[in-house]
Amino acid sequence: MSGWGGGYITDITYMAGWYRQQSPAMMAIAALLGNVNAGIPAPDDAISYLELGCGQGYGAMLLAASNPKWTVTAIDFNPAHIAEARAWAAEAGLTNIRFLEADLSTLADEAQAATIPEADFVSLHGLWTWVPPAVQAGVVKLLAAKVRPGGVVHISYNVLPGWGPAMGMQRLLREGGNRLAFRSDQQVERAVTLAKDLLAAGAPQFTQSPLTRHLLDRMHTMPVSYLAHEYMNASWKPCFHSEVAAALSAAKLDWVASSQLPENFGSLMFTPEQQEILNRFDDPIMRELIKDTCVDRLLRHDVFVRGARRLSPVARNDALMDVSISLNINPADMPAEADFPVGKADLNAAFYGPIAQALTHGPRKVGDLLEIPELVGSRDNPAEMIGILIGLDLAEPAIRRDAAPGEQARAFNRVAAKNYLGTTGLSRGVGLASHRLGGGTMATVLDLMIMTHAMNGETDIDTLAGYVNAPPEQAEKVREIVRISVEDKQPRLRAAGVW
Ligand SMILES: C[S@@+](CC[C@H](N)C(=O)[O-])C[C@H]1O[C@@H](n2cnc3c(N)ncnc32)[C@H](O)[C@@H]1O
């Protein structure tokens, strides 16, 4: 590992990816669910978006491509990330994004900080608990200087107490890996073998921790670049929500909600007994500690606002009624139930079925969906509809519901197709840019391949299946996944305005 990273790995690049929690529309919807007005971007708003620790910048580019009037600034200290991101952005012809190579521990005090515009929305995904305290302090200083009053910040981090039982495993991976190999990818691979060997040899700290066993079990399914950036950093330290809230308060940021939308609904998170205990407190930070004690997850996605403007229930409902949503699934595939921390919940087919049908051809406003004749009077809760449909990845927010597919988004998706096809498995998920959504929607690399042909008018399933490089014995299977993409997924991508 080279010396300039301050303990953060710099010899292996992080994989490019889209994470929907980074989308301003998602952040603003989460804030609304927390009763705070953060202003969902309007179609023609000239939003200023900032990402700190952007990696290869895929998410920032996707947002720039989807929203030509936005100004996007993305920062990372690894020159390999910035060089890759700049090359991709240039190839896609993006002119509204700027990548800055800078160290967040000192950037706020450097001259180039003056060139960063005041931000309406900021995202820090996968940074906070992986970097040393000096970088966290630099981040807070930059947020204090650059988040506009009323601006919104998304931050994800590894959380305690969830991570507690597996902290020893991370230490073993890091210390063992450092001594077993030179490069971070080889370090993590050899360290995983070491940890699995210890598990097999009956080491009680591993055998008696279901979390450690679970993490070790699924490691072979993870890309090595993810594992290296997740486990091989010297300063990795999961933390309590209250610690993040205290640190960000120095930038006048208040915690308002989770951008994992179902987490904003107590009825989906807590049993009645847990809810009774929660209700002893009205301090939101204490309530989050109880949530982190009751909910089994390792990563939090929080939304903070600089100057939280609280909304009345009526104003909040009005704002939620105004949100437009686009369906991610075939309406016939609307699930009948879903898993939440509290258990399985019925999704009420009589309510969600007609809504899914109404979304078949494109996004609709939540308020209009609640006016569908067979639904009038049955439920009038826009928060629940958004929490369920967007929260369960069944739908995406759409900030320009009637917009045509944007040329800039299509150019970005074409570059995604060129860069992913042939270099990664066809089942890998990728985010595609959409001007209509103002953000991304997920598809597989296979869907992306079919899309590029379908855009040229090629839709015959057998012809398209012929483009997939697979052994003859898999021909039937290939034909079936191609059929599903043509008949189910492509209409979804069209409805979302991707093409
Ligand atoms: C886990 S990656 C997340 C990348 C991106 N946000 C994503 O989700 O794909 C964390 C990123 O933070 C960057 N980083 C770490 N320390 C940094 C520092 N001191 N200054 C700037 N960037 C830093 C790393 O280079 C890496 O790209």
The ligand as a MOL file (V3000), in Angstrom:
LIG
                    3D

  0  0  0     0  0            999 V3000
M  V30 BEGIN CTAB
M  V30 COUNTS 27 29 0 0 0
M  V30 BEGIN ATOM
M  V30 1 C -16.0140 2.9250 -0.1510 0
M  V30 2 S -15.5560 4.1430 -1.2570 0 CHG=1
M  V30 3 C -17.1380 4.8240 -1.7010 0
M  V30 4 C -17.1490 5.4300 -3.0670 0
M  V30 5 C -18.4720 5.9810 -3.5350 0
M  V30 6 N -19.0480 6.9170 -2.6040 0
M  V30 7 C -19.4260 4.8430 -3.8050 0
M  V30 8 O -20.3310 4.6330 -3.0190 0
M  V30 9 O -19.2440 4.1530 -4.8180 0 CHG=-1
M  V30 10 C -14.8520 5.4570 -0.2340 0
M  V30 11 C -14.1230 6.4990 -1.0460 0
M  V30 12 O -13.5840 7.5150 -0.1770 0
M  V30 13 C -12.3460 7.9440 -0.6990 0
M  V30 14 N -11.5660 8.5510 0.3790 0
M  V30 15 C -11.0450 7.9490 1.4640 0
M  V30 16 N -10.3490 8.8300 2.2140 0
M  V30 17 C -10.4420 10.0310 1.5910 0
M  V30 18 C -9.9330 11.3240 1.8670 0
M  V30 19 N -9.1630 11.5510 2.9230 0
M  V30 20 N -10.2220 12.3230 1.0120 0
M  V30 21 C -10.9760 12.0830 -0.0940 0
M  V30 22 N -11.4780 10.8840 -0.4150 0
M  V30 23 C -11.2170 9.8680 0.4180 0
M  V30 24 C -11.7320 6.6660 -1.2450 0
M  V30 25 O -10.7340 6.8950 -2.2120 0
M  V30 26 C -12.9480 5.9330 -1.8110 0
M  V30 27 O -13.1250 6.2200 -3.1610 0
M  V30 END ATOM
M  V30 BEGIN BOND
M  V30 1 1 1 2
M  V30 2 1 2 3
M  V30 3 1 2 10
M  V30 4 1 3 4
M  V30 5 1 4 5
M  V30 6 1 5 6
M  V30 7 1 5 7
M  V30 8 2 7 8
M  V30 9 1 7 9
M  V30 10 1 10 11
M  V30 11 1 11 12
M  V30 12 1 11 26
M  V30 13 1 12 13
M  V30 14 1 13 14
M  V30 15 1 13 24
M  V30 16 1 14 15
M  V30 17 1 14 23
M  V30 18 2 15 16
M  V30 19 1 16 17
M  V30 20 1 17 18
M  V30 21 2 17 23
M  V30 22 1 18 19
M  V30 23 2 18 20
M  V30 24 1 20 21
M  V30 25 2 21 22
M  V30 26 1 22 23
M  V30 27 1 24 25
M  V30 28 1 24 26
M  V30 29 1 26 27
M  V30 END BOND
M  V30 END CTAB
M  END
